[in-house]
Amino acid sequence: MKHNQLMHILDSLTLDQKIGQLVQLSGEFFKEGTQTTETGPSTKLGLENYNIYNTGSAINVTNAQDLRAIQNEYLEKTEHKIPLIFMADIIYGFETIFPIPLAQACTFDFELIQQGAKIVAEEAYYAGQHVTFSPMVDLVRDPRWGRVMESPGEDVYVGTNFARAMVNGFQGKDGKLGPKSLAACVKHFAAYGAPVAGREYGAVDMSEQQLREVYLPSYRAAVDANVKLVMTAFNTLNGIPATGNKWLNRTLLRNEFGFDGVFITDYAAIKELVQHGYAEDDCDAARIAMEAGVDIDMKTSVYSNHLKSLVEAGQLDITLIDEAVLRVLELKNDLGLFENPYRGLDDPNSQIDEGKKIEKGVEFGEKSAVLLKNDNQTLPLSAAAKIAVIGPFAENPAIVGMWAFSADYHRIVTLRKGMEDVFNPENLIFAEGSNIMMDYNRVGFSDNIGNLSALFQVKDQEQLLDDAEAKAKEADIIVLALGESMFESGEGGSKTNIHLASCQVELLKRMKSLGKPVIGVIYTGRPLCLDNIIDDFDALLYAWYPGTYGNSGIANMLAGKANPSGHLAMTFPKNEGQIPIYYNTYRSGRPIRSEDVAYRFTSRYIDQTNQPLFPFGFGLSYSEFRYDNIKTDHSEFKESELITVSIDVTNTGLMDGETVVQCYVHDHIAQISRPVIELKQTKRIFIKAGETKTVSCGLSIDDFKYHNDKGTKVYDKGQFTIYMAQHAEDRANHIEVRLV
Ligand code: BGC
């Protein structure tokens, strides 16, 4: 449909019908008994004199039959015949689930991330979905915050590349909504990942310099990749709730970033303007949000009950409503809904090859899990060894993370299944060993657990321990599958104690006391503090939540059929007191020096080192990689020139493997004090055992620019140190360059 036809539709709508396009409701409003996922507090909406058949969009109707029935009935009963648009949280999988985003970021393989998103989009497309509320690209430096699992971690380079890859994967090339695509919705604008003290929905307070330099670039990257929608955030930013923040949403997002797609609230965030004390009542909230540029009101009655009276009273300019409705119509048009409201549902090529999903799922598992420790080459395991696979995650399918509500649990490969496929099953012994935690009550979310509830029942801990001990005694080696329950992270999953639950620590200590090698495999949605248990493991593989097929990749690594290559996208603190901890920390006038640890007046703690347990970028392999011979083609360069820095990387191990070469820059003197280092580029490379490859990173002037205290992007002439490193604390290989 052409633009003038859309304008014609817009002109033909009554004010009620226009407002309806800006309202989003869940499935049960249209059809009783619709399977739906509540991701927010369930309150009565209080719709007044509202015609359901004016509504523009529906949220989280994930069952294809329900979706078809709703669209059908809607189109029969609506006067204007504009199809509903269906939007859902299809965050990193629909029925097939890939690893959680934080794990995906640990692959540093943005091509793979894009391919994964493409598969997710195809699967959801065939189920009639139109829009996914993904990617979430909130940069995060605080693992207490439950939603770290959903984010790409702490780094700007990783966040921007992740954002681009996801949008391209969901929407197709150049964001053009190609065949079998979904429209993507980047969220949560802005800075939702920085709540004070890591507490969910908490306030965010930061300088414009920080905001522009660290937190905004990933959303911007999604907008530049032509993302179709943006979602507001629940938090306040410097006192003003994001959903009603005109500067953020109009000045920055619309005018500066040039975003011309649909801007939707987060779940009921518009009504929360009242709770924030920023709007007097719902009517005031409607006006504020509309003026701030919010097009769609997700799951409240604020727009439906109040926009009309605001316009009629002359308190709201009708052109704001017209502009918002036009954007919604444009999105429907871009998706082809006017031509086919059942987009995807009737596509005859209905199924994606399962083999393709398995292949990517296994590859993701192999590349996202991070080998944190491997003393005396405990891993890989010998094929002949008798292995006790113990722990609450040994046979547990609840390993997809909180944002996987439509997961097909029947296909999930448990660790047991994955290991039985690659080891001789006769050599494997299994035991649950421990509860995940001793009290699930505080975790909540029981409404959405459905038929998973059996997995969240507390069992007799002593009996579990005794049984595990008896089984482990028969084995040569113990693989301990530990972790957090899926609902300990995700939305509303903030914690002050991010150590492993004490019942599982008890299991670990019991297993350790048997004197056999203990290998940990940890399933979780956040970096845990491992300081109290790390020494008890001979080897430790951090699996995150690996999704439907990830455990096959994990089993391949345990068996030595694959070589670990994941690298941390987030720093691992030693204890909670170090949080927030991140690699690109700012400099201090009194930096700690290794030689003066006993000296009081430096920037440090008196009861703990400044160092994390594992730094950003860290990840072991069964091979070792030696870096030498760092070079540059320009030790002096001008603004217009590209410079190349290269290094020789040798695989000195016995196994072929991949690693992630990381290029960091240190800016010596600037208009503001700059971070100690910043990641500018990564290269994931495969190197055969014994082989050497030269790895190069090309840098342009953009890599040396930063936002100054006025929020302006600038660069300064002078000296920079460039590091080619294996992780953020590896400063062994560096070279000086000078911008002239
Ligand atoms: C979350 C969003 C999500 C929305 C819809 C909210 O609670 O913050 O990320 O997309 O619910 O389910």
Residues whose N, C-alpha, C, O or C-beta is under 5 A from the ligand:
A	BS01	BGC	T39 G40 D89 F133 D266 Y267
